[in-house]
Amino acid sequence: MRKELLQHPVFAMAVEQFDQVADFLDLSDDLRERCKWPKRLITVTVPIRRDDGRTEVFFGHRVQHQLTRGPVKGGLRYHPGVALGEIAALAMWMNWKCALMDLPYGGGKGGITCDPRSMSLGELERLTRRYTMEMIPFIDPETDVMAPDMGTNEQTMGWIADTYSTHAGHLVPSIVTGKPLALQGSKGRSKATGYGVAFCACKSLVNLGLSVQGATTVIQGFGNVGAHAADAFVSSGVLVTGVADVDGAIWNARGLNIRLLREHVAKIGSVAGFSESEPIDPAQLLCQPCDILAPCALDRSITCDNAPKLRCKILAEGANGPTTPEADRILDARGDVFIIPDILCNAGGVTVSYFEWVQNLQRFQWEEQDVISKLEVILTKAMAKVSDFSQRQHVSNRISAQAIAIRTVADSKAARGMFP
């Protein structure tokens, strides 16, 4: 593998985290190298016919980090900034996430470098189907199972399922998760990641001796994760006082009406301009006083510049890699912000994706109450493991979560040995 292909600031961040934990665990050099580098880096060209008749070629990627513990699991994102190194970092984090949650998966991630907001539904369908055809040699329900991510949704997964099933000659619902219920998707899947963020944050409030009722939260990002997290917070009695998205940020110290905000976003496509709020600079929003700050958008939003200014009690990482290593060190030194690390906080999505995969393999549908109940049990168990390890070893929650996960993967590799 040409390691320079992975040069990207997000991958460098993931590797720095890994190396720190590998040092802490005193991993042997052979296990360290085998756990760090992805098994497969796949890049394909994706030519499609645009609506105006032009042919345009896009670049698509899929990284399969580890297959040691089972098929890789991870989302597919459509975004102008998609790059192979970024995808590799996300696949690595997904590997640790699955291991921490004790799911029989490795980590994967995919993406196409495009701007989905500038493309028609027909163009997105052609893009998705062509990408799927290019990936068919590398995916199947026991090798690689995709799911929605930034810029994709359940319809995207429906197109992938149909394309793969048409190629196979019969319906293969287990090839993807996060698909429509009409194609044997799982009840509760669409809200699972956001619900998990709110569940972990509210449980942490209780564990810290703070009241959930009347607590306040600021959410960065109002896509699938942020919007569902907002719903779950409100249902728990938490006030959502600020929300930001790619087009702006809003603030209301008395609490935003999330139902009306959803209707506003459905009409104009952004939180900006919501009548029952005041506009605020997105950077300033992150530093407003609140009990819970939930970054649910892009990576590296909590940096060395704003980490000293945060005025939250809990940092609930709904996004992947929202806190840079430099910011981590600042927050550790402060000691007054309780961090719920990303591989724990946003693990609700992959956990319910696992439930969906199991339901598809069994050809049996669970009720939403069963799905959410099982999710809460697994999240509670993972939170307890991370807390116990952190207290016993006197390390941060992030190191605790990653140490548990990396040790799990390393032990699996050691048990299987190396072939030949």
C-alpha positions as semicolon CSV with decimal commas, in nm:
position;residue;x (nm);y (nm);z (nm)
1;M;0,000;0,000;0,000
2;R;0,128;0,345;-0,087
3;K;0,071;0,518;0,245
4;E;0,097;0,862;0,087
5;L;-0,244;0,793;-0,072
6;L;-0,391;0,842;0,274
7;Q;-0,240;1,184;0,338
8;H;-0,526;1,389;0,475
9;P;-0,562;1,590;0,798
10;V;-0,853;1,373;0,918
11;F;-0,658;1,051;0,864
12;A;-0,358;1,205;1,039
13;M;-0,587;1,284;1,331
14;A;-0,722;0,927;1,344
15;V;-0,369;0,784;1,332
16;E;-0,252;1,018;1,609
17;Q;-0,537;0,896;1,828
18;F;-0,457;0,534;1,742
19;D;-0,085;0,571;1,815
20;Q;-0,156;0,731;2,152
21;V;-0,383;0,443;2,252
22;A;-0,149;0,178;2,107
23;D;0,131;0,323;2,322
24;F;-0,098;0,313;2,625
25;L;-0,187;-0,053;2,552
26;D;0,176;-0,136;2,473
27;L;0,067;-0,311;2,154
28;S;0,336;-0,516;1,984
29;D;0,470;-0,372;1,659
30;D;0,313;-0,644;1,445
31;L;-0,036;-0,600;1,594
32;R;0,000;-0,223;1,582
33;E;0,071;-0,224;1,209
34;R;-0,203;-0,476;1,131
35;C;-0,465;-0,282;1,330
36;K;-0,372;0,059;1,189
37;W;-0,377;0,019;0,813
38;P;-0,693;-0,051;0,614
39;K;-0,728;-0,385;0,439
40;R;-0,863;-0,242;0,113
41;L;-0,865;0,099;-0,053
42;I;-1,103;0,104;-0,350
43;T;-1,131;0,401;-0,587
44;V;-1,351;0,394;-0,897
45;T;-1,463;0,637;-1,162
46;V;-1,838;0,691;-1,182
47;P;-1,948;0,832;-1,519
48;I;-2,309;0,943;-1,551
49;R;-2,524;1,127;-1,802
50;R;-2,635;1,464;-1,663
51;D;-2,984;1,594;-1,729
52;D;-2,852;1,836;-1,992
53;G;-2,697;1,550;-2,191
54;R;-2,337;1,600;-2,074
55;T;-2,131;1,308;-1,950
56;E;-1,956;1,380;-1,621
57;V;-1,712;1,153;-1,439
58;F;-1,711;1,147;-1,060
59;F;-1,468;0,969;-0,828
60;G;-1,600;0,724;-0,572
61;H;-1,420;0,554;-0,284
62;R;-1,476;0,266;-0,045
63;V;-1,237;0,173;0,236
64;Q;-1,264;-0,158;0,418
65;H;-1,055;-0,117;0,730
66;Q;-1,075;-0,461;0,889
67;L;-1,263;-0,784;0,816
68;T;-1,120;-0,971;1,115
69;R;-1,439;-0,967;1,324
70;G;-1,697;-0,981;1,045
71;P;-1,815;-0,785;0,740
72;V;-1,728;-0,417;0,735
73;K;-2,007;-0,176;0,819
74;G;-2,017;0,191;0,736
75;G;-2,194;0,473;0,562
76;L;-2,180;0,615;0,212
77;R;-2,152;0,994;0,188
78;Y;-2,198;1,238;-0,100
79;H;-2,009;1,563;-0,042
80;P;-1,778;1,794;-0,239
81;G;-1,498;1,741;0,015
82;V;-1,489;1,362;0,000
83;A;-1,130;1,234;-0,027
84;L;-0,973;0,890;0,011
85;G;-0,781;0,986;0,327
86;E;-1,093;1,119;0,495
87;I;-1,285;0,802;0,406
88;A;-1,002;0,590;0,547
89;A;-1,017;0,780;0,877
90;L;-1,392;0,734;0,902
91;A;-1,354;0,362;0,828
92;M;-1,096;0,334;1,108
93;W;-1,324;0,509;1,357
94;M;-1,611;0,284;1,250
95;N;-1,391;-0,018;1,322
96;W;-1,337;0,099;1,680
97;K;-1,705;0,190;1,713
98;C;-1,823;-0,159;1,617
99;A;-1,570;-0,320;1,849
100;L;-1,669;-0,095;2,141
101;M;-2,036;-0,182;2,091
102;D;-1,942;-0,552;2,059
103;L;-2,099;-0,580;1,714
104;P;-1,969;-0,855;1,479
105;Y;-1,842;-0,603;1,225
106;G;-1,530;-0,434;1,103
107;G;-1,522;-0,072;0,992
108;G;-1,591;0,060;0,645
109;K;-1,681;0,389;0,480
110;G;-1,751;0,511;0,130
111;G;-1,807;0,834;-0,052
112;I;-1,842;1,010;-0,385
113;T;-1,690;1,351;-0,444
114;C;-1,995;1,548;-0,562
115;D;-2,240;1,816;-0,455
116;P;-2,572;1,636;-0,407
117;R;-2,755;1,963;-0,347
118;S;-2,683;2,068;-0,707
119;M;-2,798;1,738;-0,859
120;S;-3,146;1,626;-0,962
121;L;-3,309;1,314;-0,822
122;G;-3,252;1,139;-1,154
123;E;-2,883;1,230;-1,156
124;L;-2,842;1,105;-0,799
125;E;-3,011;0,777;-0,890
126;R;-2,782;0,725;-1,190
127;L;-2,479;0,815;-0,978
128;T;-2,578;0,569;-0,706
129;R;-2,657;0,281;-0,940
130;R;-2,333;0,320;-1,137
131;Y;-2,128;0,340;-0,816
132;T;-2,302;0,025;-0,690
133;M;-2,218;-0,163;-1,010
134;E;-1,853;-0,061;-0,976
135;M;-1,854;-0,188;-0,615
136;I;-2,028;-0,523;-0,673
137;P;-1,697;-0,719;-0,687
138;F;-1,616;-0,594;-0,336
139;I;-1,948;-0,602;-0,150
140;D;-2,199;-0,860;-0,027
141;P;-2,388;-0,916;0,302
142;E;-2,092;-1,107;0,451
143;T;-1,822;-0,868;0,327
144;D;-1,942;-0,506;0,320
145;V;-2,279;-0,361;0,421
146;M;-2,337;0,008;0,342
147;A;-2,567;0,258;0,514
148;P;-2,668;0,624;0,472
149;D;-2,433;0,904;0,570
150;M;-2,396;1,272;0,489
151;G;-2,573;1,358;0,163
152;T;-2,742;1,017;0,130
153;N;-3,062;0,873;0,274
154;E;-3,294;0,572;0,274
155;Q;-3,378;0,629;-0,094
156;T;-3,007;0,602;-0,178
157;M;-2,999;0,270;0,005
158;G;-3,309;0,158;-0,184
159;W;-3,132;0,219;-0,517
160;I;-2,826;0,025;-0,397
161;A;-3,043;-0,265;-0,278
162;D;-3,229;-0,274;-0,610
163;T;-2,914;-0,256;-0,821
164;Y;-2,739;-0,530;-0,624
165;S;-3,054;-0,747;-0,614
166;T;-3,110;-0,710;-0,988
167;H;-2,751;-0,826;-1,044
168;A;-2,802;-1,121;-0,804
169;G;-3,135;-1,218;-0,959
170;H;-3,329;-1,205;-0,631
171;L;-3,396;-0,958;-0,348
172;V;-3,098;-0,923;-0,113
173;P;-3,221;-0,682;0,158
174;S;-2,918;-0,745;0,381
175;I;-2,680;-0,576;0,134
176;V;-2,754;-0,237;0,294
177;T;-2,912;-0,096;0,608
178;G;-3,100;0,228;0,660
179;K;-3,329;0,147;0,367
180;P;-3,705;0,211;0,337
181;L;-3,941;-0,002;0,544
182;A;-4,099;-0,118;0,217
183;L;-3,767;-0,291;0,138
184;Q;-3,737;-0,455;0,482
185;G;-3,571;-0,163;0,656
186;S;-3,584;-0,149;1,034
187;K;-3,826;0,054;1,238
188;G;-3,634;0,313;1,441
189;R;-3,331;0,317;1,210
190;S;-3,369;0,672;1,078
191;K;-3,371;0,826;1,425
192;A;-3,123;0,587;1,586
193;T;-2,804;0,795;1,570
194;G;-2,966;1,117;1,693
195;Y;-3,167;0,932;1,954
196;G;-2,848;0,769;2,080
197;V;-2,673;1,106;2,109
198;A;-2,955;1,242;2,326
199;F;-2,979;0,919;2,529
200;C;-2,607;0,921;2,611
201;A;-2,610;1,292;2,694
202;C;-2,914;1,271;2,921
203;K;-2,778;0,962;3,097
204;S;-2,450;1,147;3,151
205;L;-2,639;1,439;3,308
206;V;-2,793;1,197;3,558
207;N;-2,457;1,032;3,627
208;L;-2,307;1,375;3,695
209;G;-2,585;1,459;3,940
210;L;-2,745;1,717;3,711
211;S;-3,112;1,755;3,625
212;V;-3,234;1,653;3,279
213;Q;-3,558;1,849;3,307
214;G;-3,486;2,207;3,204
215;A;-3,128;2,140;3,094
216;T;-3,014;2,321;2,778
217;T;-2,841;2,203;2,463
218;V;-2,682;2,357;2,155
219;I;-2,672;2,143;1,841
220;Q;-2,436;2,196;1,549
221;G;-2,593;2,036;1,243
222;F;-2,961;1,983;1,168
223;G;-2,947;1,692;0,928
224;N;-3,065;1,345;1,014
225;V;-2,852;1,321;1,329
226;G;-2,902;1,672;1,466
227;A;-3,274;1,691;1,393
228;H;-3,351;1,355;1,556
229;A;-3,127;1,442;1,850
230;A;-3,328;1,762;1,893
231;D;-3,654;1,565;1,895
232;A;-3,518;1,323;2,155
233;F;-3,382;1,603;2,374
234;V;-3,717;1,782;2,375
235;S;-3,899;1,457;2,459
236;S;-3,667;1,421;2,760
237;G;-3,739;1,774;2,884
238;V;-3,419;1,937;2,756
239;L;-3,441;2,283;2,597
240;V;-3,274;2,321;2,258
241;T;-3,150;2,681;2,273
242;G;-2,933;2,694;1,960
243;V;-2,899;2,516;1,626
244;A;-2,660;2,564;1,335
245;D;-2,643;2,423;0,985
246;V;-2,434;2,490;0,675
247;D;-2,628;2,811;0,598
248;G;-2,641;2,977;0,939
249;A;-2,718;2,953;1,309
250;I;-3,007;3,054;1,535
251;W;-3,054;3,114;1,908
252;N;-3,342;3,135;2,153
253;A;-3,252;3,128;2,523
254;R;-3,610;3,019;2,611
255;G;-3,586;2,715;2,384
256;L;-3,663;2,657;2,018
257;N;-3,986;2,499;1,901
258;I;-3,834;2,201;1,718
259;R;-4,158;2,099;1,549
260;L;-4,195;2,444;1,392
261;L;-3,825;2,454;1,311
262;R;-3,855;2,125;1,123
263;E;-4,144;2,270;0,921
264;H;-3,935;2,580;0,845
265;V;-3,638;2,370;0,731
266;A;-3,864;2,155;0,513
267;K;-3,982;2,470;0,336
268;I;-3,657;2,664;0,283
269;G;-3,385;2,405;0,339
270;S;-3,209;2,576;0,629
271;V;-3,254;2,684;0,990
272;A;-3,160;3,040;0,887
273;G;-3,445;3,287;0,904
274;F;-3,655;3,093;1,156
275;S;-3,894;3,354;1,296
276;E;-3,891;3,237;1,659
277;S;-3,517;3,290;1,698
278;E;-3,232;3,535;1,664
279;P;-2,949;3,487;1,414
280;I;-2,608;3,421;1,565
281;D;-2,263;3,365;1,425
282;P;-2,212;2,986;1,391
283;A;-1,870;3,008;1,557
284;Q;-2,013;3,202;1,851
285;L;-2,298;2,952;1,890
286;L;-2,053;2,679;1,993
287;C;-1,934;2,897;2,279
288;Q;-2,276;2,985;2,422
289;P;-2,353;2,865;2,776
290;C;-2,536;2,533;2,779
291;D;-2,543;2,204;2,963
292;I;-2,487;1,995;2,649
293;L;-2,302;2,089;2,332
294;A;-2,371;1,838;2,055
295;P;-2,157;1,880;1,741
296;C;-2,348;1,672;1,486
297;A;-2,199;1,803;1,161
298;L;-1,850;1,778;1,013
299;D;-1,523;1,669;1,171
300;R;-1,278;1,907;1,343
301;S;-1,532;2,162;1,462
302;I;-1,390;2,175;1,816
303;T;-1,037;2,311;1,779
304;C;-0,759;2,469;1,980
305;D;-0,917;2,806;1,899
306;N;-1,261;2,745;2,048
307;A;-1,189;2,472;2,306
308;P;-1,082;2,726;2,573
309;K;-1,408;2,917;2,516
310;L;-1,658;2,630;2,543
311;R;-1,917;2,685;2,818
312;C;-2,084;2,344;2,820
313;K;-2,083;2,078;3,091
314;I;-2,108;1,786;2,846
315;L;-1,964;1,756;2,496
316;A;-2,175;1,493;2,315
317;E;-1,998;1,405;1,990
318;G;-2,271;1,329;1,740
319;A;-2,031;1,376;1,448
320;N;-1,727;1,164;1,370
321;G;-1,401;1,324;1,478
322;P;-1,544;1,663;1,582
323;T;-1,269;1,730;1,837
324;T;-0,908;1,769;1,727
325;P;-0,626;1,618;1,937
326;E;-0,510;1,970;2,027
327;A;-0,859;2,058;2,150
328;D;-0,872;1,730;2,342
329;R;-0,559;1,824;2,534
330;I;-0,704;2,165;2,618
331;L;-1,030;2,015;2,743
332;D;-0,844;1,749;2,942
333;A;-0,641;2,022;3,111
334;R;-0,956;2,221;3,187
335;G;-1,122;1,921;3,348
336;D;-1,466;2,079;3,356
337;V;-1,616;1,933;3,036
338;F;-1,740;1,573;3,034
339;I;-1,674;1,429;2,688
340;I;-1,883;1,150;2,539
341;P;-1,649;1,035;2,258
342;D;-1,782;0,990;1,907
343;I;-1,734;0,613;1,886
344;L;-1,973;0,583;2,181
345;C;-2,201;0,885;2,145
346;N;-2,303;0,835;1,781
347;A;-2,298;0,454;1,785
348;G;-2,678;0,430;1,786
349;G;-2,687;0,430;1,407
350;V;-2,455;0,136;1,350
351;T;-2,615;-0,055;1,637
352;V;-2,962;-0,033;1,486
353;S;-2,808;-0,102;1,145
354;Y;-2,684;-0,427;1,298
355;F;-3,039;-0,496;1,416
356;E;-3,167;-0,433;1,063
357;W;-2,907;-0,668;0,913
358;V;-3,003;-0,941;1,163
359;Q;-3,374;-0,892;1,085
360;N;-3,300;-0,921;0,712
361;L;-3,100;-1,241;0,758
362;Q;-3,379;-1,388;0,971
363;R;-3,660;-1,251;0,750
364;F;-3,825;-1,126;1,068
365;Q;-3,936;-0,771;1,158
366;W;-3,909;-0,620;1,507
367;E;-4,135;-0,348;1,645
368;E;-3,982;-0,005;1,706
369;Q;-4,022;-0,042;2,083
370;D;-3,810;-0,358;2,070
371;V;-3,545;-0,184;1,857
372;I;-3,515;0,119;2,085
373;S;-3,519;-0,094;2,400
374;K;-3,236;-0,314;2,269
375;L;-3,042;-0,002;2,163
376;E;-3,069;0,151;2,509
377;V;-2,942;-0,171;2,670
378;I;-2,634;-0,181;2,445
379;L;-2,558;0,191;2,486
380;T;-2,594;0,167;2,864
381;K;-2,358;-0,130;2,876
382;A;-2,099;0,049;2,658
383;M;-2,119;0,366;2,868
384;A;-2,060;0,163;3,183
385;K;-1,757;-0,011;3,029
386;V;-1,603;0,319;2,922
387;S;-1,669;0,484;3,260
388;D;-1,529;0,190;3,457
389;F;-1,212;0,167;3,244
390;S;-1,161;0,544;3,261
391;Q;-1,184;0,548;3,639
392;R;-0,967;0,241;3,692
393;Q;-0,694;0,349;3,450
394;H;-0,719;0,726;3,520
395;V;-0,753;0,813;3,152
396;S;-0,996;1,025;2,951
397;N;-1,321;0,885;2,817
398;R;-1,180;0,898;2,464
399;I;-0,872;0,695;2,548
400;S;-1,089;0,457;2,749
401;A;-1,334;0,398;2,463
402;Q;-1,064;0,357;2,202
403;A;-0,849;0,137;2,425
404;I;-1,138;-0,105;2,481
405;A;-1,210;-0,110;2,108
406;I;-0,852;-0,141;1,983
407;R;-0,774;-0,416;2,235
408;T;-1,084;-0,604;2,114
409;V;-0,967;-0,586;1,751
410;A;-0,607;-0,670;1,841
411;D;-0,714;-0,973;2,045
412;S;-0,923;-1,097;1,750
413;K;-0,627;-1,061;1,515
414;A;-0,399;-1,240;1,759
415;A;-0,650;-1,524;1,798
416;R;-0,683;-1,572;1,423
417;G;-0,310;-1,548;1,360
418;M;-0,165;-1,432;1,030
419;F;-0,194;-1,618;0,699
420;P;0,024;-1,751;0,548
